[in-house]
Amino acid sequence: MILLNGTDNYMDLSIIILNYKTLGLVKNCLKAIRDLKLPWPHEIIVVDNNSADGSVEFLRDNFFGIKIIESKKNVGFSGGNNLGIKQAQGKYLLILNPDILILNDAVEKMYNFLESNPSVGICGPKLINPDGSLQYSCSRWPDWQLPFYRRTFLSKTKKGLAWADRYLMKDWDHLANRKVDWLYGACLMVRKEAIDQVGLLDERYFMYMEDLDWCRRFWQKKWEVWYLAEAKVIHYHQRDSALGAGLRGLLKKSGRIHLKSWLKYYSKWRGQRN
C-alpha cells in the first residue's frame, strides 16, 4: 500500500499521528487519509511512542511514503507530538489521534478556514461518536473546582451537573462555527507560523491538560482558537480517565495522571485572568 505525498519540498500540510500500541487504529486512520485524495502537497508523519509491539516494522513494510519517527521511550502526548511537529514541513499541521476517522471534506474545511482567517492559530472539527451523536470537544476555561466536579461524587450533584454543563458549553447547540476558549487535542489543525511564536506543547504534561494549556498560550499570543461545526470527524473514544469517581477514579493510573496534570496546570496558570 502506497501513500503518496507531495513531491516538492514545499508542503501545504503535515499530518501527525501519534501511536502507542494502537496499530489497528493507525492502519484505519492512514487508509482513511489515503482515500481522501487530498489536493495539496502533504506529508504524513507517524510518531511511535516506543510501542515495542511490531508497529514500526509493519508500517514500514506496508505504508510506503510516510515518515516514521521512533521515540526511545514513551514520552506522552506532548512529547510524542512535539517530535512530529519539530520535523513537520507544512504550512499547517494536522494533529490526529489514531482513533479519529476523518469524514469527507473535513480536512478541506479546516484548511480553507485557516487560509481565509489569518488571525486563527488553531481550529478543530466537530467530534462525533460512531452513532452520530455529539461529543463535547470544546470547553470554557476551567476553574479550581474542575477536579471535584469531574472526578468525585460531586459530579452527580445538582451544582456539579450545572458546573459541567457550563464548562462543556452544553448551553450552545454546536451547529455553527465559533471562537472558543479551548479545544480537545484529538484533532487539531494548527498554523505553523503560530507555533513558531507560541512554542511546542508543554512536555510537563505527560497526558491530559496539554491541549488546554496550548490553547491558552495561543490566546495569550493573540492567536484565535475556533471550533468548526461544519467539519466533522468520528472519534472512537472512551474517556478512561473519567471512569470511576472519587477514590475509584484516582486508583486508576489514568486518573492519577489526569489529576497530576491538573495540578501542574493550576499551579502554572493560577492567578492569571482568563
Buried (B, 14 or more C-beta within 10 A) or exposed (E): EEBEBBEEEEBBBBBBBBBBBBBEBBBBBBEBBBEBEBEBBBBBBBBBBBBEBEBBEEBEEEBEEBBBBEBEEBBBBBBBBBBBBEBBBBBBBBBBBBBBBBBEBBBBBBBEBBEEBEEBBBBBBBBBEEEEEBBBBBBBBBEEBBBBBBBBEBBEEEEBBEBBEEBBBBEBEBEEBEEBBBBBBBBBBBBBEBBEEBEBBBBBBBBBBBBBBBBBBBBEEEBBBBBBBBBBBBBEBEEEBBEBBEEEBBEBEBBEBBBBBBEBBBEBBEEEEE
